Amino acid sequence: MVETSQQSALEGIFAEIALLMDRFRKGDAPITMDTDIAQDLNMDSLAVMDLMMELEDKFDVSIPLNMVPEIVTVGQLAQTILDSKKVA
């Protein structure tokens, strides 16, 4: 049951992230858990930092700056937010 609720929470976070990232999509490519933030979206480093601040405010979490370069996919970003919520 815990895994199901955790998966559900992860999917909810992903859905919110996907909505915020929609403006950065290239063409009609869907945003999935495997979407590479740098390669698959029209985001430069400033856009990534702005998005991180927006997500921190939305989910009331803090994503350490040293972790940002390690986050490659949207799924990893969603998992990082979920993990940050557990710690908080």
C-alpha positions as CSV (number, residue, x, y, z in Angstrom):
1,M,0.0,0.0,0.0
2,V,2.9,2.4,0.8
3,E,4.3,1.9,-2.7
4,T,1.0,2.6,-4.3
5,S,0.5,5.9,-2.4
6,Q,4.1,6.9,-3.1
7,Q,3.6,6.1,-6.8
8,S,0.4,8.1,-6.8
9,A,2.2,11.1,-5.1
10,L,5.0,10.8,-7.7
11,E,2.5,10.9,-10.5
12,G,0.7,13.9,-9.0
13,I,4.0,15.8,-8.7
14,F,4.9,14.8,-12.3
15,A,1.6,16.1,-13.6
16,E,2.2,19.5,-11.9
17,I,5.7,19.6,-13.3
18,A,4.5,18.7,-16.8
19,L,2.0,21.5,-16.7
20,L,4.7,24.1,-15.7
21,M,7.1,22.7,-18.3
22,D,4.6,22.7,-21.2
23,R,5.7,26.1,-22.3
24,F,9.2,24.7,-22.9
25,R,8.1,21.8,-25.1
26,K,9.7,21.4,-28.6
27,G,6.8,21.0,-31.0
28,D,4.3,18.3,-30.1
29,A,6.7,16.1,-28.2
30,P,4.9,14.9,-25.0
31,I,6.5,15.5,-21.6
32,T,7.1,12.1,-19.9
33,M,9.1,10.9,-16.9
34,D,11.9,10.2,-19.3
35,T,12.0,13.6,-20.9
36,D,15.6,15.0,-20.7
37,I,15.2,18.5,-19.3
38,A,18.3,19.9,-21.2
39,Q,18.0,17.9,-24.4
40,D,14.3,17.6,-25.0
41,L,13.0,21.0,-23.8
42,N,13.7,24.5,-24.9
43,M,15.3,25.5,-21.5
44,D,18.5,27.3,-20.8
45,S,20.2,27.4,-17.4
46,L,18.3,30.5,-16.4
47,A,14.9,28.9,-17.3
48,V,15.9,25.8,-15.3
49,M,16.7,27.9,-12.2
50,D,13.5,29.9,-12.6
51,L,11.5,26.6,-12.9
52,M,13.3,25.2,-9.8
53,M,12.3,28.3,-7.8
54,E,8.7,28.0,-9.0
55,L,8.6,24.3,-8.1
56,E,10.1,25.0,-4.6
57,D,7.3,27.6,-4.0
58,K,4.6,25.3,-5.4
59,F,5.6,22.2,-3.4
60,D,7.0,24.1,-0.4
61,V,10.4,22.3,-0.7
62,S,14.0,23.3,-1.0
63,I,16.1,21.7,-3.8
64,P,19.8,22.2,-3.0
65,L,21.7,23.9,-5.8
66,N,24.3,21.2,-5.8
67,M,21.6,18.7,-6.7
68,V,20.3,20.6,-9.7
69,P,23.0,19.4,-12.2
70,E,22.4,15.8,-11.2
71,I,18.7,16.1,-12.2
72,V,18.5,15.0,-15.9
73,T,14.9,13.8,-16.5
74,V,11.5,15.1,-15.5
75,G,11.1,11.8,-13.5
76,Q,14.2,12.5,-11.5
77,L,13.0,16.0,-10.8
78,A,9.6,14.6,-9.6
79,Q,11.4,12.0,-7.4
80,T,13.7,14.8,-5.9
81,I,10.7,16.8,-5.0
82,L,8.9,13.8,-3.5
83,D,12.1,12.9,-1.5
84,S,12.4,16.6,-0.3
85,K,8.7,16.5,0.9
86,K,9.5,13.4,3.0
87,V,12.4,15.1,4.7
88,A,10.6,18.4,5.4
